[in-house]
């Protein structure tokens, strides 16, 4: 398909997609879930959202700031996942059927 310069396919419909082998699918899902839960990152992402990485990335001078002109900034802790959870966090919200739920709903004033 790449040789035809096809970039994507879009499909629309209302019929359910049949699973060929439910048992194999469930084994794969269980294996993936165990890997996600084993390293502890999933829990941190669930608790603090993707902003949990801000401090780590900033400390290693790889946080793109100022329109990618810098890789570090002093106020990074003010936008970290930990600070956000303490100040404006309302509840987690993630992608459909995702076990991590790293998305966030926040309560902003003004």
Secondary structure as GFF3:
##gff-version 3
##sequence-region A 1 110
A	DSSP	three_ten_helix	2	4	.	.	.	ID=ss1
A	DSSP	alpha_helix	22	38	.	.	.	ID=ss2
A	DSSP	alpha_helix	41	48	.	.	.	ID=ss3
A	DSSP	three_ten_helix	50	53	.	.	.	ID=ss4
A	DSSP	alpha_helix	54	59	.	.	.	ID=ss5
A	DSSP	three_ten_helix	74	79	.	.	.	ID=ss6
A	DSSP	alpha_helix	81	87	.	.	.	ID=ss7
A	DSSP	beta_strand	89	92	.	.	.	ID=ss8
A	DSSP	beta_strand	104	106	.	.	.	ID=ss9
###
